[in-house]
């Protein structure tokens, strides 16, 4: 049993490291604003169409940025959970209600 626990710890460590390589992009404003985050929920890139960069559109731009980042964060969370599950598959028995994804926070 202790061997399984150590194996699980190693797999979790590897999975955590792999989260920086997972990227998810969220768009808003029909693609005018795009935000890309990694599996650790860090903003990696932010693309803003030049047509939005006008002083009178600042409030709209802020809303679009928030929406794009939130969409990217949601997608990154899904991808990160999938990566954790894939990395730890077969190490521990499937325990109903036991969410390994909660361990990455």
N, CA, C and O atoms as a GROMACS GRO file, in nm:
protein
  420
    1UNK      N    1   0.083  -0.120   0.000
    1UNK     CA    2   0.000   0.000   0.000
    1UNK      C    3   0.087   0.126   0.000
    1UNK      O    4   0.056   0.222  -0.070
    2UNK      N    5   0.196   0.126   0.078
    2UNK     CA    6   0.282   0.244   0.083
    2UNK      C    7   0.346   0.270  -0.053
    2UNK      O    8   0.368   0.385  -0.092
    3UNK      N    9   0.375   0.161  -0.127
    3UNK     CA   10   0.430   0.177  -0.261
    3UNK      C   11   0.332   0.248  -0.353
    3UNK      O   12   0.372   0.331  -0.434
    4UNK      N   13   0.205   0.215  -0.339
    4UNK     CA   14   0.101   0.280  -0.420
    4UNK      C   15   0.090   0.428  -0.385
    4UNK      O   16   0.071   0.512  -0.473
    5UNK      N   17   0.102   0.459  -0.257
    5UNK     CA   18   0.093   0.599  -0.214
    5UNK      C   19   0.210   0.677  -0.271
    5UNK      O   20   0.192   0.788  -0.322
    6UNK      N   21   0.331   0.622  -0.265
    6UNK     CA   22   0.448   0.691  -0.320
    6UNK      C   23   0.436   0.706  -0.471
    6UNK      O   24   0.472   0.810  -0.527
    7UNK      N   25   0.384   0.602  -0.536
    7UNK     CA   26   0.364   0.610  -0.680
    7UNK      C   27   0.262   0.718  -0.713
    7UNK      O   28   0.280   0.794  -0.809
    8UNK      N   29   0.158   0.726  -0.635
    8UNK     CA   30   0.054   0.827  -0.654
    8UNK      C   31   0.112   0.966  -0.634
    8UNK      O   32   0.082   1.058  -0.710
    9UNK      N   33   0.195   0.984  -0.532
    9UNK     CA   34   0.256   1.114  -0.506
    9UNK      C   35   0.344   1.156  -0.624
    9UNK      O   36   0.342   1.272  -0.666
   10UNK      N   37   0.420   1.062  -0.676
   10UNK     CA   38   0.507   1.092  -0.790
   10UNK      C   39   0.424   1.128  -0.914
   10UNK      O   40   0.458   1.223  -0.985
   11UNK      N   41   0.319   1.055  -0.938
   11UNK     CA   42   0.231   1.083  -1.053
   11UNK      C   43   0.166   1.220  -1.038
   11UNK      O   44   0.153   1.295  -1.135
   12UNK      N   45   0.125   1.253  -0.915
   12UNK     CA   46   0.063   1.385  -0.891
   12UNK      C   47   0.164   1.496  -0.914
   12UNK      O   48   0.131   1.600  -0.972
   13UNK      N   49   0.288   1.476  -0.870
   13UNK     CA   50   0.392   1.577  -0.890
   13UNK      C   51   0.416   1.598  -1.040
   13UNK      O   52   0.426   1.711  -1.086
   14UNK      N   53   0.425   1.488  -1.115
   14UNK     CA   54   0.444   1.497  -1.260
   14UNK      C   55   0.326   1.568  -1.326
   14UNK      O   56   0.343   1.652  -1.415
   15UNK      N   57   0.206   1.534  -1.282
   15UNK     CA   58   0.087   1.595  -1.339
   15UNK      C   59   0.085   1.745  -1.311
   15UNK      O   60   0.048   1.824  -1.398
   16UNK      N   61   0.124   1.784  -1.191
   16UNK     CA   62   0.129   1.927  -1.156
   16UNK      C   63   0.227   2.000  -1.247
   16UNK      O   64   0.199   2.111  -1.292
   17UNK      N   65   0.342   1.938  -1.273
   17UNK     CA   66   0.441   2.001  -1.360
   17UNK      C   67   0.387   2.013  -1.502
   17UNK      O   68   0.414   2.113  -1.570
   18UNK      N   69   0.312   1.915  -1.547
   18UNK     CA   70   0.256   1.916  -1.683
   18UNK      C   71   0.149   2.022  -1.701
   18UNK      O   72   0.118   2.060  -1.814
   19UNK      N   73   0.091   2.070  -1.593
   19UNK     CA   74  -0.017   2.169  -1.604
   19UNK      C   75   0.030   2.298  -1.669
   19UNK      O   76  -0.050   2.369  -1.729
   20UNK      N   77   0.159   2.331  -1.657
   20UNK     CA   78   0.208   2.454  -1.721
   20UNK      C   79   0.207   2.442  -1.872
   20UNK      O   80   0.208   2.543  -1.942
   21UNK      N   81   0.206   2.318  -1.925
   21UNK     CA   82   0.208   2.297  -2.069
   21UNK      C   83   0.068   2.294  -2.130
   21UNK      O   84   0.054   2.304  -2.252
   22UNK      N   85  -0.034   2.281  -2.048
   22UNK     CA   86  -0.172   2.281  -2.096
   22UNK      C   87  -0.213   2.426  -2.117
   22UNK      O   88  -0.192   2.511  -2.030
   23UNK      N   89  -0.272   2.455  -2.231
   23UNK     CA   90  -0.320   2.590  -2.257
   23UNK      C   91  -0.463   2.586  -2.308
   23UNK      O   92  -0.502   2.498  -2.385
   24UNK      N   93  -0.540   2.683  -2.262
   24UNK     CA   94  -0.678   2.696  -2.306
   24UNK      C   95  -0.701   2.843  -2.340
   24UNK      O   96  -0.651   2.933  -2.273
   25UNK      N   97  -0.777   2.865  -2.447
   25UNK     CA   98  -0.805   3.001  -2.492
   25UNK      C   99  -0.954   3.028  -2.485
   25UNK      O  100  -1.036   2.945  -2.526
   26UNK      N  101  -0.988   3.143  -2.433
   26UNK     CA  102  -1.126   3.189  -2.429
   26UNK      C  103  -1.139   3.314  -2.514
   26UNK      O  104  -1.048   3.398  -2.517
   27UNK      N  105  -1.251   3.326  -2.584
   27UNK     CA  106  -1.275   3.441  -2.670
   27UNK      C  107  -1.401   3.514  -2.628
   27UNK      O  108  -1.492   3.454  -2.570
   28UNK      N  109  -1.404   3.643  -2.656
   28UNK     CA  110  -1.526   3.720  -2.635
   28UNK      C  111  -1.533   3.826  -2.745
   28UNK      O  112  -1.435   3.853  -2.815
   29UNK      N  113  -1.651   3.884  -2.759
   29UNK     CA  114  -1.668   3.986  -2.863
   29UNK      C  115  -1.644   3.930  -3.001
   29UNK      O  116  -1.580   3.994  -3.085
   30UNK      N  117  -1.695   3.810  -3.027
   30UNK     CA  118  -1.680   3.743  -3.158
   30UNK      C  119  -1.533   3.730  -3.198
   30UNK      O  120  -1.498   3.744  -3.315
   31UNK      N  121  -1.449   3.703  -3.099
   31UNK     CA  122  -1.307   3.681  -3.126
   31UNK      C  123  -1.221   3.805  -3.123
   31UNK      O  124  -1.102   3.798  -3.153
   32UNK      N  125  -1.278   3.919  -3.086
   32UNK     CA  126  -1.200   4.042  -3.080
   32UNK      C  127  -1.104   4.044  -2.962
   32UNK      O  128  -1.001   4.111  -2.966
   33UNK      N  129  -1.138   3.969  -2.857
   33UNK     CA  130  -1.051   3.957  -2.741
   33UNK      C  131  -1.030   3.808  -2.715
   33UNK      O  132  -1.125   3.730  -2.706
   34UNK      N  133  -0.902   3.770  -2.704
   34UNK     CA  134  -0.867   3.630  -2.678
   34UNK      C  135  -0.770   3.624  -2.561
   34UNK      O  136  -0.670   3.696  -2.557
   35UNK      N  137  -0.802   3.539  -2.465
   35UNK     CA  138  -0.715   3.520  -2.349
   35UNK      C  139  -0.674   3.374  -2.343
   35UNK      O  140  -0.757   3.285  -2.359
   36UNK      N  141  -0.545   3.350  -2.320
   36UNK     CA  142  -0.495   3.214  -2.308
   36UNK      C  143  -0.436   3.197  -2.169
   36UNK      O  144  -0.355   3.278  -2.125
   37UNK      N  145  -0.479   3.090  -2.101
   37UNK     CA  146  -0.429   3.058  -1.968
   37UNK      C  147  -0.371   2.918  -1.971
   37UNK      O  148  -0.402   2.838  -2.059
   38UNK      N  149  -0.286   2.888  -1.871
   38UNK     CA  150  -0.232   2.753  -1.862
   38UNK      C  151  -0.310   2.673  -1.758
   38UNK      O  152  -0.401   2.726  -1.694
   39UNK      N  153  -0.273   2.549  -1.740
   39UNK     CA  154  -0.342   2.461  -1.647
   39UNK      C  155  -0.328   2.501  -1.502
   39UNK      O  156  -0.398   2.449  -1.415
   40UNK      N  157  -0.236   2.593  -1.474
   40UNK     CA  158  -0.221   2.644  -1.337
   40UNK      C  159  -0.300   2.773  -1.318
   40UNK      O  160  -0.283   2.844  -1.219
   41UNK      N  161  -0.387   2.800  -1.415
   41UNK     CA  162  -0.474   2.917  -1.412
   41UNK      C  163  -0.397   3.049  -1.412
   41UNK      O  164  -0.433   3.143  -1.342
   42UNK      N  165  -0.290   3.053  -1.490
   42UNK     CA  166  -0.211   3.174  -1.507
   42UNK      C  167  -0.236   3.229  -1.648
   42UNK      O  168  -0.231   3.154  -1.745
   43UNK      N  169  -0.262   3.358  -1.658
   43UNK     CA  170  -0.281   3.421  -1.787
   43UNK      C  171  -0.148   3.420  -1.861
   43UNK      O  172  -0.048   3.470  -1.811
   44UNK      N  173  -0.148   3.361  -1.982
   44UNK     CA  174  -0.026   3.348  -2.061
   44UNK      C  175  -0.019   3.455  -2.169
   44UNK      O  176   0.083   3.522  -2.184
   45UNK      N  177  -0.128   3.471  -2.244
   45UNK     CA  178  -0.132   3.575  -2.347
   45UNK      C  179  -0.270   3.641  -2.349
   45UNK      O  180  -0.370   3.582  -2.308
   46UNK      N  181  -0.272   3.763  -2.398
   46UNK     CA  182  -0.395   3.838  -2.414
   46UNK      C  183  -0.387   3.910  -2.548
   46UNK      O  184  -0.300   3.994  -2.568
   47UNK      N  185  -0.477   3.876  -2.639
   47UNK     CA  186  -0.481   3.939  -2.771
   47UNK      C  187  -0.605   4.026  -2.780
   47UNK      O  188  -0.717   3.982  -2.752
   48UNK      N  189  -0.584   4.151  -2.821
   48UNK     CA  190  -0.694   4.246  -2.834
   48UNK      C  191  -0.689   4.303  -2.975
   48UNK      O  192  -0.587   4.359  -3.017
   49UNK      N  193  -0.799   4.290  -3.048
   49UNK     CA  194  -0.807   4.345  -3.183
   49UNK      C  195  -0.790   4.497  -3.175
   49UNK      O  196  -0.848   4.563  -3.089
   50UNK      N  197  -0.709   4.549  -3.265
   50UNK     CA  198  -0.678   4.693  -3.263
   50UNK      C  199  -0.803   4.781  -3.276
   50UNK      O  200  -0.802   4.896  -3.232
   51UNK      N  201  -0.908   4.729  -3.337
   51UNK     CA  202  -1.030   4.809  -3.355
   51UNK      C  203  -1.096   4.843  -3.222
   51UNK      O  204  -1.178   4.935  -3.215
   52UNK      N  205  -1.060   4.771  -3.117
   52UNK     CA  206  -1.120   4.797  -2.986
   52UNK      C  207  -1.042   4.899  -2.903
   52UNK      O  208  -1.089   4.942  -2.797
   53UNK      N  209  -0.927   4.937  -2.949
   53UNK     CA  210  -0.842   5.024  -2.869
   53UNK      C  211  -0.874   5.170  -2.901
   53UNK      O  212  -0.802   5.238  -2.974
   54UNK      N  213  -0.984   5.214  -2.843
   54UNK     CA  214  -1.031   5.352  -2.856
   54UNK      C  215  -1.071   5.399  -2.717
   54UNK      O  216  -1.131   5.323  -2.641
   55UNK      N  217  -1.038   5.522  -2.682
   55UNK     CA  218  -1.071   5.570  -2.548
   55UNK      C  219  -1.219   5.556  -2.512
   55UNK      O  220  -1.252   5.529  -2.397
   56UNK      N  221  -1.307   5.574  -2.610
   56UNK     CA  222  -1.450   5.567  -2.580
   56UNK      C  223  -1.499   5.423  -2.559
   56UNK      O  224  -1.611   5.403  -2.513
   57UNK      N  225  -1.416   5.324  -2.592
   57UNK     CA  226  -1.455   5.184  -2.578
   57UNK      C  227  -1.388   5.114  -2.459
   57UNK      O  228  -1.392   4.991  -2.451
   58UNK      N  229  -1.329   5.188  -2.370
   58UNK     CA  230  -1.255   5.129  -2.259
   58UNK      C  231  -1.343   5.038  -2.173
   58UNK      O  232  -1.300   4.928  -2.137
   59UNK      N  233  -1.463   5.080  -2.140
   59UNK     CA  234  -1.549   4.998  -2.056
   59UNK      C  235  -1.589   4.868  -2.125
   59UNK      O  236  -1.591   4.762  -2.062
   60UNK      N  237  -1.619   4.876  -2.252
   60UNK     CA  238  -1.652   4.755  -2.329
   60UNK      C  239  -1.531   4.663  -2.334
   60UNK      O  240  -1.544   4.542  -2.316
   61UNK      N  241  -1.414   4.720  -2.357
   61UNK     CA  242  -1.291   4.641  -2.364
   61UNK      C  243  -1.265   4.568  -2.233
   61UNK      O  244  -1.228   4.451  -2.234
   62UNK      N  245  -1.285   4.636  -2.122
   62UNK     CA  246  -1.266   4.572  -1.991
   62UNK      C  247  -1.360   4.452  -1.975
   62UNK      O  248  -1.318   4.346  -1.929
   63UNK      N  249  -1.486   4.470  -2.013
   63UNK     CA  250  -1.583   4.361  -2.002
   63UNK      C  251  -1.545   4.243  -2.090
   63UNK      O  252  -1.556   4.128  -2.048
   64UNK      N  253  -1.499   4.271  -2.211
   64UNK     CA  254  -1.460   4.165  -2.303
   64UNK      C  255  -1.336   4.090  -2.252
   64UNK      O  256  -1.327   3.968  -2.267
   65UNK      N  257  -1.243   4.161  -2.193
   65UNK     CA  258  -1.123   4.098  -2.137
   65UNK      C  259  -1.162   4.004  -2.023
   65UNK      O  260  -1.117   3.890  -2.018
   66UNK      N  261  -1.246   4.052  -1.934
   66UNK     CA  262  -1.291   3.969  -1.822
   66UNK      C  263  -1.361   3.843  -1.873
   66UNK      O  264  -1.336   3.734  -1.823
   67UNK      N  265  -1.449   3.859  -1.972
   67UNK     CA  266  -1.523   3.745  -2.026
   67UNK      C  267  -1.429   3.644  -2.090
   67UNK      O  268  -1.444   3.524  -2.070
   68UNK      N  269  -1.332   3.691  -2.168
   68UNK     CA  270  -1.239   3.601  -2.235
   68UNK      C  271  -1.152   3.526  -2.134
   68UNK      O  272  -1.129   3.406  -2.148
   69UNK      N  273  -1.102   3.598  -2.034
   69UNK     CA  274  -1.019   3.533  -1.932
   69UNK      C  275  -1.099   3.429  -1.855
   69UNK      O  276  -1.050   3.319  -1.829
   70UNK      N  277  -1.222   3.462  -1.818
   70UNK     CA  278  -1.305   3.366  -1.744
   70UNK      C  279  -1.333   3.241  -1.826
   70UNK      O  280  -1.329   3.130  -1.773
   71UNK      N  281  -1.360   3.257  -1.955
   71UNK     CA  282  -1.383   3.141  -2.041
   71UNK      C  283  -1.258   3.054  -2.050
   71UNK      O  284  -1.266   2.932  -2.045
   72UNK      N  285  -1.143   3.118  -2.064
   72UNK     CA  286  -1.018   3.044  -2.072
   72UNK      C  287  -0.989   2.970  -1.941
   72UNK      O  288  -0.943   2.856  -1.943
   73UNK      N  289  -1.016   3.034  -1.828
   73UNK     CA  290  -0.995   2.970  -1.698
   73UNK      C  291  -1.083   2.847  -1.681
   73UNK      O  292  -1.038   2.744  -1.630
   74UNK      N  293  -1.208   2.856  -1.724
   74UNK     CA  294  -1.298   2.742  -1.714
   74UNK      C  295  -1.247   2.625  -1.797
   74UNK      O  296  -1.247   2.511  -1.751
   75UNK      N  297  -1.203   2.654  -1.919
   75UNK     CA  298  -1.152   2.549  -2.007
   75UNK      C  299  -1.022   2.490  -1.950
   75UNK      O  300  -1.002   2.368  -1.955
   76UNK      N  301  -0.935   2.576  -1.896
   76UNK     CA  302  -0.809   2.527  -1.839
   76UNK      C  303  -0.835   2.434  -1.721
   76UNK      O  304  -0.763   2.336  -1.702
   77UNK      N  305  -0.936   2.465  -1.641
   77UNK     CA  306  -0.969   2.380  -1.527
   77UNK      C  307  -1.013   2.241  -1.573
   77UNK      O  308  -0.973   2.141  -1.514
   78UNK      N  309  -1.094   2.236  -1.677
   78UNK     CA  310  -1.139   2.108  -1.732
   78UNK      C  311  -1.018   2.028  -1.784
   78UNK      O  312  -1.005   1.909  -1.755
   79UNK      N  313  -0.931   2.094  -1.860
   79UNK     CA  314  -0.814   2.027  -1.915
   79UNK      C  315  -0.719   1.981  -1.805
   79UNK      O  316  -0.660   1.873  -1.815
   80UNK      N  317  -0.702   2.062  -1.701
   80UNK     CA  318  -0.614   2.026  -1.591
   80UNK      C  319  -0.667   1.903  -1.517
   80UNK      O  320  -0.590   1.814  -1.482
   81UNK      N  321  -0.798   1.897  -1.493
   81UNK     CA  322  -0.856   1.780  -1.426
   81UNK      C  323  -0.836   1.655  -1.510
   81UNK      O  324  -0.806   1.548  -1.457
   82UNK      N  325  -0.854   1.669  -1.641
   82UNK     CA  326  -0.832   1.555  -1.730
   82UNK      C  327  -0.688   1.508  -1.723
   82UNK      O  328  -0.662   1.387  -1.722
   83UNK      N  329  -0.593   1.601  -1.718
   83UNK     CA  330  -0.451   1.566  -1.711
   83UNK      C  331  -0.420   1.494  -1.580
   83UNK      O  332  -0.347   1.395  -1.579
   84UNK      N  333  -0.474   1.544  -1.469
   84UNK     CA  334  -0.452   1.480  -1.339
   84UNK      C  335  -0.508   1.338  -1.341
   84UNK      O  336  -0.442   1.244  -1.296
   85UNK      N  337  -0.629   1.322  -1.392
   85UNK     CA  338  -0.691   1.190  -1.396
   85UNK      C  339  -0.612   1.095  -1.484
   85UNK      O  340  -0.593   0.978  -1.450
   86UNK      N  341  -0.566   1.146  -1.599
   86UNK     CA  342  -0.489   1.062  -1.691
   86UNK      C  343  -0.357   1.020  -1.626
   86UNK      O  344  -0.314   0.906  -1.641
   87UNK      N  345  -0.293   1.112  -1.557
   87UNK     CA  346  -0.163   1.084  -1.496
   87UNK      C  347  -0.171   0.987  -1.380
   87UNK      O  348  -0.075   0.914  -1.352
   88UNK      N  349  -0.284   0.984  -1.311
   88UNK     CA  350  -0.296   0.899  -1.192
   88UNK      C  351  -0.380   0.775  -1.219
   88UNK      O  352  -0.407   0.698  -1.127
   89UNK      N  353  -0.421   0.756  -1.343
   89UNK     CA  354  -0.505   0.641  -1.378
   89UNK      C  355  -0.435   0.510  -1.346
   89UNK      O  356  -0.319   0.490  -1.382
   90UNK      N  357  -0.505   0.423  -1.277
   90UNK     CA  358  -0.451   0.292  -1.244
   90UNK      C  359  -0.367   0.288  -1.118
   90UNK      O  360  -0.330   0.180  -1.072
   91UNK      N  361  -0.335   0.404  -1.061
   91UNK     CA  362  -0.253   0.407  -0.940
   91UNK      C  363  -0.336   0.376  -0.817
   91UNK      O  364  -0.294   0.298  -0.731
   92UNK      N  365  -0.451   0.436  -0.809
   92UNK     CA  366  -0.542   0.412  -0.696
   92UNK      C  367  -0.674   0.358  -0.750
   92UNK      O  368  -0.711   0.387  -0.865
   93UNK      N  369  -0.743   0.283  -0.672
   93UNK     CA  370  -0.874   0.234  -0.717
   93UNK      C  371  -0.971   0.351  -0.735
   93UNK      O  372  -0.956   0.455  -0.671
   94UNK      N  373  -1.068   0.332  -0.820
   94UNK     CA  374  -1.169   0.435  -0.842
   94UNK      C  375  -1.260   0.442  -0.720
   94UNK      O  376  -1.336   0.349  -0.693
   95UNK      N  377  -1.251   0.551  -0.647
   95UNK     CA  378  -1.330   0.570  -0.526
   95UNK      C  379  -1.439   0.671  -0.557
   95UNK      O  380  -1.408   0.787  -0.583
   96UNK      N  381  -1.565   0.630  -0.556
   96UNK     CA  382  -1.674   0.724  -0.587
   96UNK      C  383  -1.669   0.847  -0.496
   96UNK      O  384  -1.655   0.836  -0.374
   97UNK      N  385  -1.681   0.963  -0.558
   97UNK     CA  386  -1.682   1.088  -0.482
   97UNK      C  387  -1.544   1.143  -0.452
   97UNK      O  388  -1.532   1.253  -0.399
   98UNK      N  389  -1.439   1.069  -0.485
   98UNK     CA  390  -1.302   1.114  -0.460
   98UNK      C  391  -1.252   1.186  -0.584
   98UNK      O  392  -1.227   1.122  -0.687
   99UNK      N  393  -1.236   1.318  -0.576
   99UNK     CA  394  -1.200   1.401  -0.689
   99UNK      C  395  -1.054   1.441  -0.679
   99UNK      O  396  -1.018   1.525  -0.597
  100UNK      N  397  -0.968   1.382  -0.761
  100UNK     CA  398  -0.826   1.416  -0.760
  100UNK      C  399  -0.803   1.558  -0.809
  100UNK      O  400  -0.702   1.620  -0.774
  101UNK      N  401  -0.895   1.611  -0.887
  101UNK     CA  402  -0.881   1.746  -0.937
  101UNK      C  403  -0.876   1.850  -0.826
  101UNK      O  404  -0.817   1.957  -0.843
  102UNK      N  405  -0.939   1.820  -0.714
  102UNK     CA  406  -0.937   1.914  -0.603
  102UNK      C  407  -0.801   1.923  -0.537
  102UNK      O  408  -0.774   2.017  -0.462
  103UNK      N  409  -0.714   1.827  -0.564
  103UNK     CA  410  -0.581   1.828  -0.505
  103UNK      C  411  -0.488   1.928  -0.574
  103UNK      O  412  -0.380   1.957  -0.521
  104UNK      N  413  -0.527   1.980  -0.689
  104UNK     CA  414  -0.436   2.069  -0.761
  104UNK      C  415  -0.457   2.215  -0.727
  104UNK      O  416  -0.394   2.301  -0.788
  105UNK      N  417  -0.539   2.245  -0.634
  105UNK     CA  418  -0.562   2.386  -0.598
  105UNK      C  419  -0.466   2.432  -0.494
  105UNK      O  420  -0.472   2.548  -0.452
   0.00000   0.00000   0.00000
